[in-house]
Amino acid sequence: MCMKWGKAYAPDYVNVLASAVRKNLSGEYRFVCFTDDTSGISSDIETLPIPEMGLSLDNFRFGAWPKISLFKPELYDLSGRALFVDLDSMICGNLAPMFDHPGTLVMIEEWSRPIDRLKFNPPIRGASGVIAFEIGTLGHIFDELVARPEHWTATIRNDQRFMWKQQDEITFWPRPWVTSFKRHLLYPPIANRVLPPRTPPQDTRILAFHGRPRPAELVPDRRQIWGDFWRAGRGAVPWLREYWLSNGGRETVEAIGPLRDWRGRPID
């Protein structure tokens, strides 16, 4: 499963993800994209409307709250074990073991930030960029948000914090399976402006691009600046570029967004 709403991600993200999954998952499966706009999504990808939860437009913009609709007790005609993957992810290896990994709700163990390392007892939390669960078994999470959508979206920061609060039994992926691009592959600030990102470790199954930069920003080879002050780089990342283009992603402004040089000026 994946989910796309609004204009933050081009349809290329869905198409690339579906193509990469096809190369890394054998046997019978359904690839489903829940979306509010099917434009540009390949016709061979199954799309379904995002289930209604009574959320306002602001809720959709912040916090990734639409993901909670995955836990609807009756989710169309879907059944069985589900693997949900955020659009800003790169498929790096065989996904079959991820369906067999035990747990009522499997999440990423949220990667620590540099500031967390200064804390005596840093919090442990789950991240929802890659999750697995049995469809129809976590309806209480969906029902609670539907019952009080404005309360929860005003009280809790985002969808993954809500999952963490509502579900008692949560397990984590083995750490090597899901890797963070900005936490694990980028060099420290300043050095990352001159040293290219490392390649994903061999045992990585999914590479997560949570936040900035987004994968498509690393595709063009035009000396553009990507990321932010702390997590910066320049130009194309060859292994990501090859992945994107070989899986049908476009190298257009519509797909990758506007490019800027080191002075912040648009690149035509």
N, C-alpha and C positions, 0 to 999 in steps of 0.2 A: 504494500500500500504506500501511496504518497498523497500529498494534499497540496493544492495550489489555489490561492485566493488573491484577489486584487492584482496589482501590476508589478509587485516587487520582483517577481521572477518570470522571465520569458518562458513560453511553452517549450523552448529548447531544453530546459532543465528536466522536464518530464520525459521528453523524447530520448535524451541522452541516458537518463537513469534507466528507462525501460530497455534500451539497447544493451547497456552494460549488465543489467540483471540477466538478460537472455544469455549472455556469454558466460555467466557465473552461477547459473542455477539450472540443473537438468531436471528431467521428469515433468510431470504435469503440475501447473500452478496457474493462478490468475494474477495478473498485474493490474491493479485498480488505482486510478487517480480520482480522488474526490475533489471537485472543483466547481467554481461559480462561473467559469468561462472556458469552453472547450476549444476556442479559436487557436489554431496553430498546433494543437496536439495531434500527433499522428493518428490516422483513422484506425489503425490496428491496436490502439491502446483502449482498454475499457475505461470509460469515465462514468461517474455517478455524481449526483448533486451532493453537496455537503449537507448532512442532516440538520434540520432547523433546531436551534437551542434557545431562541429568544435573545440573541446577542445583538447589541447595537453595532454600528459601523466602527466606532472607536474600539470596541472589543476585538474586532477583526484586525485592526491596525496594530494593536499592541498585545504582546503576551502569548500569541499563538493559541488562543483559546479554542478556535475551531477544531483543534486536534481532539478535544474531549469528546467530540461526536463519534469518534471511532469506537467508543465504549457503549454506544446505544444497544440496549438489550436485543433488539431485532434490527440488524444492519443489512437492509435489503435482503438478498438471498445468499449472503456470504456466511460461511461457517468454517470451523477448523482453526488451526494455528495461523496467526497472522504475524508478519514482520512489517513494521512501518519504518520507512526511511525518509528523512528530510530531503528536500530537493537539493540543498546545497551540500551534497555528499558525493563521494567518488567510490565506486565499487572496485575493490582491489583484489578480491579473492573469492573462493567458493562460499556461497551463502547457505548451503544446505545444513551445515552444523548449527547455524543460528536458529533454525526451526526446532532443533532437537534440544537446545539448551534449556534446562529445567527452570521453572519459575512461573508463578501466577502472573506476575508482571515483571518483565526483564527490562532494565533501563541501563543507560550509561552511568557509571559512577562519575559524577561531575568532577572535571579536572580542576585541580587547585590552581588558584591565581598566585602570582608572586606575593601579594599581601597576605594570603592565607598561610604562607610558610612562616610568617612572623608570629602566628597565633599559637598558643600553647595547645589548644584542643580545637583545631579547625573543624567546622561542621562537615558531615557527610551527607550528600544529597544526590538525588537521581536526576539525570538529564534525559529529555525525551526525544533527542535527535534520531535515535534508533531504539525502538522498543519491540517487544514480542509479547503476545498474550493470546488466549483462546477467545475467539469472538463470542460475545454474548455472556461472558462470565463476570464482567466488571461493570455491570449496569448501574451499580450504586454510585459510581463516579459520575456517570452521565446524568443520572436522575437528580443528584444533589446540585449540579450546576444549573440544570433546567429549572429547578425549583426556586433558586435564588441567584439568577445570573448577575444582577447589578451588585448584590452584596459581595459575591466572591471576587468579581473582577475589580472591585474597589478595595478589597481586603488583601488579596494575594497577588503577587507580582505577575505570575504567568502560569501557563498550563502545567508545567512540570512541577512547580511548587504545589499546585492543587492536587496532582496525582499523588505526590509524596504525602500530603496531609490526609487524603481520603483512603489510601490503600495501605493496609498494615503489612502485608507480605510483599516485599519487593526484593528482587535479586539483581545482581549486576552482571554484565558481560565480562568475560575474561579480559583483562586490561589490554593485551596485545591485539584483540580483535577489532576494536574501534579506537582509532587514533585521531588526535586533534592536529589539524594543520598548523594552527598558530601556536599551540602549546608545545608541540613535539618536533615539528619540522622546520620552523623558522629559527634563525639564530637570534640571540639577544638584541635588544634595541641598539641602534647605531651599526653594529656588525651586520644586521639583516639588510641594511641598505647596500651593502657591497658583496655579501656572500649569498649565493642562491640557496633556496630552500633545499633541505635534504630530501631524498626520495623516501616514500613510505617503507617501513620495515617489511620484510618478507611475509611475516605472519599477520599483517593487517588485512582485515576483510573489508572494512569500510573506513574511509577517511572522511572526517567531519570538518566542514568549513563553517562552523557556527560563528555568526557575526561577520565581521570584515577581516580579510577580503572575501568576496564571493568567487567561486570557481571560474566563472566566465571572464572575470577581470584579469585573470592570469593567462588568457589564451592569446591575445594579440601580441605581435612582436614589434612594437612601435615605441619602445623606450618609455612607455607610459608609467606613471606612478600608481601603485595600488596599495590598499590597506589604509592604515592610519598612522599616527605619529609613532606608536610603539611597535606596530606590526606592519612594517612597510617593505616594499620591494619595487623592482622596476622591470618592465618588459615581460616577455613570456616566460613561463616555467615549462620547459620542453616536454616533460612527461605528462603534465596536465593538459597542455595543448594537444598532444597526440591523442590522449584519451578523449577529449571533447570532440575533436574533429572526426576521429575514427568511429565515434558513436552517433554521428549525424548532427552535432551541434554546429550552429552557424557562427561565422565571425563577422557579425553585423552589429550596428548600434542597437538595433531592436533586441538582439540577443544578449549582448554583453554590456550595454549601457554606454554612456559617454566616457571618453578617455581624456585624461589630463596629464600635462607635463609636470616637471618638477617645480615650476612656478605656479601651478594651479590653472594654467591656461588650457582651454579645450584643444584637443588634437582633432583635426578634421579627418 
